[in-house]
Amino acid sequence: MPKLSAILTLTTSLILGVVGVWVAYNVDMLPVSASMNAPVYDELYRVLFIIGVILFIGMTALVIYSLINFRRRPGETGDGIDLEGNISLEIFWTAVPAIVVLFVGLYSYDIYDRMGGMQPLMHDHSGQMDNHSERVWGGIGSGPIESSSNKNSSSLPIELTAMQFAFIFHYPKGDIITGELHVPVGREVSLKMESKDVIHAFWVPQFRLKQDVIPGQPTILNFTPTKAGNFPIVCAELCGPYHGGMRSNVIVDEQEDFDTWLKENSKESIVSS
Amino acid sequence: MTISLKPSNSSPEKLQPTGWLKYLSFSLDHKVIGLQYLVCGFFFYLIGGSLAGAIRVELISPLSDFMPREVYNQVLTLHGTIMIFLWIVPVVNGAFGNYLIPFYVGARDMAFPRLNAVAFWLIPPSGLMLISSYFINGAAQSGWTAYPPLSITTPAAGQIIWILSVLLLGGSSIFGGINFIATILKLRRPGLKLMQLPMYCWAMLGTSILVVLSTPVLAGTLILLSFDIVAHTGFFNPSLGGNVIVYQHLFWFYSHPAVYIMVLPAFGLVSEILPIHSRKPLFGYTTMVFSIMGIVVLGLIVWAHHMFTSGTPPWMRLFFTIATAFIAVPTGIKFFNWVATLWGGKISLNAAMLFSCGFIINFVLGGITGVALAQVPFDVHVHDTYFVVAHFHYIVYGGSVFVIFSSIYHWFPKFTGKMLNENLGRFHFIITFIGFNLCFAPQHWLGLNGMPRRVAEYDPQFQLINQISSVGALLMALSTLPFLWNIIQSIFFGEEAGDNPWNALTPEWLTSSPPPVENWDGEAPLVLEPYGYGKKDSNETQEAIR
């Protein structure tokens, strides 16, 4: 009997695992991924989804099975079995979630690091680091925008000013002011963001990135678009009556198209023509 | 104060009004106060629910066309504030806590009956004040989080009334918390040890510790915020050199524990309901106690996970990720223990049981999305989106509100001496469960795909899913009708319940229904095994009860 139940438990958990993986790879709930961060994000999302599906289906099945199998039949009297606890079982279901949570935590730390989230911590001894990823992902930054982009000379600095209820982008190179963000494919963009009034948030769902734009404390957000196209910029922090209407677009162009756009719109070219 | 084991002759209750009028009086009876909390909370639930309905109507179309944008923000602010501070917190703590805790510890009343009455009577005026602010100059419109500088720049009258009423409600909550701690620790019947108390006592002890430690921080923060608004100080106003991030830290230092203040008592109530209706002892009492206390400790050190996009430094993001994810461990223990409580029982599929099991299923989903949201890289995409809205409604509605309904079905016979109609109750459960999941499950998709929360207008590609969600909300609204009908017709024409219709062993059932003013006519019973189902000697006890 115990052998049979062991085999039964094992097969059920195997089936559950397969179902979890299948669901996570076949139910796609995310928008297009269009930045260097997005595929990394989607990887984490998939792992969390697999674990979530297994847990949810497993627990729901246990509850429903118990309700059906152990229901009180008509005319039945008396109590259930006298079972007050089982130390080894309880240790088991303390240890397994602890291990899963620890795994998820370490894994998401790795993801976070790959997204460039840990960079500011490593500034002090960056000399010893190989500098293949000099990305600062985001956070509260101080000083002029050059200080964050100096490390990576190829990054494109753009200043974002948020106000009720618009995003205004300023390109130091060419002195362009625009309400729509134009960026080239494959080049790191370094946004320095400041708010004129209340807290806003800069969010591009296809980039899987969001950073609050805070009055009095400039924030930085770095990202590298990987797909040409037109994606929404959404304000994600309640900022007043027209919060829902505070939207813009990011237009990701091929490098040549972007250069043309930059040339046509820069102050010098407008003045000279 | 005369709280003895024997009924006292000079009881202050003798001076109180009797009949239904006592529910409108400054009664000192913990049972009256408990029911005052419950009915008052349900009244505000109907108001908060109507506001939710207005939000779902606005979101049927992608344009802001149902109400003015300012009013929309007032509605969502009032909805959040009412549901948290006037419905869930007062009911899972105040209503069931006041009614049950004195029974569970074997006392005739709470430790401080007058403080108890004061705590309740702070609620109706501050609730009405909050709602009336809409008619004065417009209610607060900066969300229930009231982040500055938005809360400083929106019309001041509504925001100040909001602060005032949240301060009063917080005060009520602190009074209640002190009272519960004193009652559980100091009023226990001689011979009753802490580890023999029903689980709800432990849940209320843990919750009250959280209330007493964290609510004063919210009060202090809101007082500073009100200075910024009326006296133009610069604590949180960046144009005067203030720091808006500091407000967020202080606010969430209360408002994350607030989630546990809403959920831990619900855990306790479920731990009372499941053993009785499955006729089995509560599985793993000791681990349940330790997991509650583990949640209390961890719950105090996770607040900054609400601020992952605020520009918090990386080390802080990491610390709060790990701490938050680890709450899943003690919470997981509780869920496995509940399922083990069902296992091998003789389960009555009544409304109380169904709502409790609905709670388990909903909360597991909310817990899974919670662990996901704790991961910084995951959170930066879905923070402040409908994914978060779905997550916390799975926790507070799918969790706490399902438990409130379960508890009403379970304890109504004790409150009134009448049974509720079980078939109507099961119907209520089915409509609520379908409506709830139809309303909130699709919102996960909305958030992942780019719909932020707190918006009156949205990208037209989200219209269909929003309409499905609104249909779910309509079902939830309709599900209130069979419930209300059931309550009203049962009060007047319900089947007589007898003293102990569920054959339960916990002390509140070992007296008449409804109980006498001082809970027991004779000496309080000494219940050392509140979950002793399936035992030979406890069967004898039950025979004795019958």
HADDOCK unambig.tbl for C-alpha pairs under 7 A between the chains (distance, minus, plus):
assign (segid A and resid 29 and name CA) (segid B and resid 445 and name CA) 6.17 0.50 0.50
assign (segid A and resid 29 and name CA) (segid B and resid 448 and name CA) 6.90 0.50 0.50
assign (segid A and resid 30 and name CA) (segid B and resid 448 and name CA) 5.86 0.50 0.50
assign (segid A and resid 30 and name CA) (segid B and resid 449 and name CA) 5.84 0.50 0.50
assign (segid A and resid 31 and name CA) (segid B and resid 449 and name CA) 5.45 0.50 0.50
assign (segid A and resid 41 and name CA) (segid B and resid 377 and name CA) 6.80 0.50 0.50
assign (segid A and resid 41 and name CA) (segid B and resid 378 and name CA) 6.77 0.50 0.50
assign (segid A and resid 45 and name CA) (segid B and resid 378 and name CA) 6.93 0.50 0.50
assign (segid A and resid 48 and name CA) (segid B and resid 372 and name CA) 6.46 0.50 0.50
assign (segid A and resid 52 and name CA) (segid B and resid 368 and name CA) 5.76 0.50 0.50
assign (segid A and resid 56 and name CA) (segid B and resid 364 and name CA) 6.43 0.50 0.50
assign (segid A and resid 56 and name CA) (segid B and resid 365 and name CA) 6.24 0.50 0.50
assign (segid A and resid 60 and name CA) (segid B and resid 361 and name CA) 5.75 0.50 0.50
assign (segid A and resid 63 and name CA) (segid B and resid 339 and name CA) 6.30 0.50 0.50
assign (segid A and resid 66 and name CA) (segid B and resid 342 and name CA) 6.19 0.50 0.50
assign (segid A and resid 66 and name CA) (segid B and resid 343 and name CA) 5.82 0.50 0.50
assign (segid A and resid 67 and name CA) (segid B and resid 347 and name CA) 6.69 0.50 0.50
assign (segid A and resid 70 and name CA) (segid B and resid 344 and name CA) 5.92 0.50 0.50
assign (segid A and resid 70 and name CA) (segid B and resid 345 and name CA) 5.68 0.50 0.50
assign (segid A and resid 70 and name CA) (segid B and resid 346 and name CA) 5.50 0.50 0.50
assign (segid A and resid 70 and name CA) (segid B and resid 347 and name CA) 5.83 0.50 0.50
assign (segid A and resid 71 and name CA) (segid B and resid 346 and name CA) 5.51 0.50 0.50
assign (segid A and resid 71 and name CA) (segid B and resid 347 and name CA) 4.37 0.50 0.50
assign (segid A and resid 71 and name CA) (segid B and resid 348 and name CA) 6.04 0.50 0.50
assign (segid A and resid 71 and name CA) (segid B and resid 349 and name CA) 6.80 0.50 0.50
assign (segid A and resid 72 and name CA) (segid B and resid 346 and name CA) 4.86 0.50 0.50
assign (segid A and resid 72 and name CA) (segid B and resid 347 and name CA) 5.07 0.50 0.50
assign (segid A and resid 72 and name CA) (segid B and resid 348 and name CA) 5.48 0.50 0.50
assign (segid A and resid 79 and name CA) (segid B and resid 279 and name CA) 4.84 0.50 0.50
assign (segid A and resid 79 and name CA) (segid B and resid 280 and name CA) 6.58 0.50 0.50
assign (segid A and resid 79 and name CA) (segid B and resid 346 and name CA) 6.24 0.50 0.50
assign (segid A and resid 79 and name CA) (segid B and resid 533 and name CA) 6.22 0.50 0.50
assign (segid A and resid 79 and name CA) (segid B and resid 534 and name CA) 4.82 0.50 0.50
assign (segid A and resid 80 and name CA) (segid B and resid 278 and name CA) 6.95 0.50 0.50
assign (segid A and resid 80 and name CA) (segid B and resid 279 and name CA) 5.24 0.50 0.50
assign (segid A and resid 80 and name CA) (segid B and resid 280 and name CA) 5.20 0.50 0.50
assign (segid A and resid 80 and name CA) (segid B and resid 344 and name CA) 6.00 0.50 0.50
assign (segid A and resid 80 and name CA) (segid B and resid 345 and name CA) 4.07 0.50 0.50
assign (segid A and resid 80 and name CA) (segid B and resid 346 and name CA) 5.12 0.50 0.50
assign (segid A and resid 80 and name CA) (segid B and resid 534 and name CA) 5.57 0.50 0.50
assign (segid A and resid 81 and name CA) (segid B and resid 280 and name CA) 6.35 0.50 0.50
assign (segid A and resid 81 and name CA) (segid B and resid 344 and name CA) 6.07 0.50 0.50
assign (segid A and resid 81 and name CA) (segid B and resid 345 and name CA) 6.29 0.50 0.50
assign (segid A and resid 81 and name CA) (segid B and resid 534 and name CA) 5.53 0.50 0.50
assign (segid A and resid 82 and name CA) (segid B and resid 280 and name CA) 6.30 0.50 0.50
assign (segid A and resid 82 and name CA) (segid B and resid 281 and name CA) 6.52 0.50 0.50
assign (segid A and resid 82 and name CA) (segid B and resid 533 and name CA) 6.56 0.50 0.50
assign (segid A and resid 82 and name CA) (segid B and resid 534 and name CA) 4.67 0.50 0.50
assign (segid A and resid 82 and name CA) (segid B and resid 535 and name CA) 5.98 0.50 0.50
assign (segid A and resid 83 and name CA) (segid B and resid 281 and name CA) 6.34 0.50 0.50
assign (segid A and resid 83 and name CA) (segid B and resid 283 and name CA) 6.88 0.50 0.50
assign (segid A and resid 84 and name CA) (segid B and resid 281 and name CA) 5.53 0.50 0.50
assign (segid A and resid 84 and name CA) (segid B and resid 282 and name CA) 6.27 0.50 0.50
assign (segid A and resid 84 and name CA) (segid B and resid 283 and name CA) 4.90 0.50 0.50
assign (segid A and resid 84 and name CA) (segid B and resid 284 and name CA) 5.97 0.50 0.50
assign (segid A and resid 85 and name CA) (segid B and resid 283 and name CA) 4.88 0.50 0.50
assign (segid A and resid 85 and name CA) (segid B and resid 284 and name CA) 4.39 0.50 0.50
assign (segid A and resid 93 and name CA) (segid B and resid 333 and name CA) 6.45 0.50 0.50
assign (segid A and resid 94 and name CA) (segid B and resid 329 and name CA) 6.30 0.50 0.50
assign (segid A and resid 94 and name CA) (segid B and resid 333 and name CA) 6.03 0.50 0.50
assign (segid A and resid 97 and name CA) (segid B and resid 329 and name CA) 5.70 0.50 0.50
assign (segid A and resid 98 and name CA) (segid B and resid 329 and name CA) 5.72 0.50 0.50
assign (segid A and resid 101 and name CA) (segid B and resid 325 and name CA) 6.19 0.50 0.50
assign (segid A and resid 101 and name CA) (segid B and resid 326 and name CA) 6.54 0.50 0.50
assign (segid A and resid 105 and name CA) (segid B and resid 322 and name CA) 6.09 0.50 0.50
assign (segid A and resid 108 and name CA) (segid B and resid 375 and name CA) 6.25 0.50 0.50
assign (segid A and resid 108 and name CA) (segid B and resid 377 and name CA) 6.87 0.50 0.50
assign (segid A and resid 111 and name CA) (segid B and resid 377 and name CA) 6.97 0.50 0.50
assign (segid A and resid 112 and name CA) (segid B and resid 377 and name CA) 5.60 0.50 0.50
assign (segid A and resid 117 and name CA) (segid B and resid 314 and name CA) 6.69 0.50 0.50
assign (segid A and resid 118 and name CA) (segid B and resid 314 and name CA) 6.02 0.50 0.50
assign (segid A and resid 139 and name CA) (segid B and resid 311 and name CA) 4.02 0.50 0.50
assign (segid A and resid 139 and name CA) (segid B and resid 312 and name CA) 6.44 0.50 0.50
assign (segid A and resid 139 and name CA) (segid B and resid 313 and name CA) 6.76 0.50 0.50
assign (segid A and resid 140 and name CA) (segid B and resid 311 and name CA) 4.81 0.50 0.50
assign (segid A and resid 198 and name CA) (segid B and resid 149 and name CA) 5.24 0.50 0.50
assign (segid A and resid 198 and name CA) (segid B and resid 150 and name CA) 5.47 0.50 0.50
assign (segid A and resid 205 and name CA) (segid B and resid 381 and name CA) 6.63 0.50 0.50
assign (segid A and resid 205 and name CA) (segid B and resid 449 and name CA) 6.57 0.50 0.50
assign (segid A and resid 205 and name CA) (segid B and resid 450 and name CA) 5.35 0.50 0.50
assign (segid A and resid 208 and name CA) (segid B and resid 381 and name CA) 4.73 0.50 0.50
assign (segid A and resid 209 and name CA) (segid B and resid 380 and name CA) 5.74 0.50 0.50
assign (segid A and resid 209 and name CA) (segid B and resid 381 and name CA) 5.24 0.50 0.50
assign (segid A and resid 210 and name CA) (segid B and resid 309 and name CA) 6.45 0.50 0.50
assign (segid A and resid 210 and name CA) (segid B and resid 380 and name CA) 5.32 0.50 0.50
assign (segid A and resid 210 and name CA) (segid B and resid 381 and name CA) 5.90 0.50 0.50
assign (segid A and resid 211 and name CA) (segid B and resid 309 and name CA) 4.95 0.50 0.50
assign (segid A and resid 211 and name CA) (segid B and resid 310 and name CA) 6.68 0.50 0.50
assign (segid A and resid 212 and name CA) (segid B and resid 309 and name CA) 5.59 0.50 0.50
assign (segid A and resid 212 and name CA) (segid B and resid 310 and name CA) 5.25 0.50 0.50
assign (segid A and resid 215 and name CA) (segid B and resid 238 and name CA) 6.24 0.50 0.50
assign (segid A and resid 216 and name CA) (segid B and resid 238 and name CA) 5.38 0.50 0.50
assign (segid A and resid 219 and name CA) (segid B and resid 311 and name CA) 6.78 0.50 0.50
assign (segid A and resid 236 and name CA) (segid B and resid 384 and name CA) 5.85 0.50 0.50
assign (segid A and resid 236 and name CA) (segid B and resid 452 and name CA) 5.38 0.50 0.50
assign (segid A and resid 237 and name CA) (segid B and resid 384 and name CA) 6.61 0.50 0.50
assign (segid A and resid 238 and name CA) (segid B and resid 454 and name CA) 6.42 0.50 0.50
assign (segid A and resid 239 and name CA) (segid B and resid 150 and name CA) 6.44 0.50 0.50
assign (segid A and resid 241 and name CA) (segid B and resid 69 and name CA) 5.00 0.50 0.50
assign (segid A and resid 241 and name CA) (segid B and resid 70 and name CA) 5.09 0.50 0.50
assign (segid A and resid 241 and name CA) (segid B and resid 73 and name CA) 6.66 0.50 0.50
assign (segid A and resid 242 and name CA) (segid B and resid 69 and name CA) 6.78 0.50 0.50
assign (segid A and resid 243 and name CA) (segid B and resid 455 and name CA) 6.27 0.50 0.50
assign (segid A and resid 244 and name CA) (segid B and resid 455 and name CA) 4.36 0.50 0.50
assign (segid A and resid 244 and name CA) (segid B and resid 456 and name CA) 5.72 0.50 0.50
assign (segid A and resid 244 and name CA) (segid B and resid 457 and name CA) 5.10 0.50 0.50
assign (segid A and resid 244 and name CA) (segid B and resid 458 and name CA) 6.30 0.50 0.50
assign (segid A and resid 245 and name CA) (segid B and resid 457 and name CA) 6.53 0.50 0.50
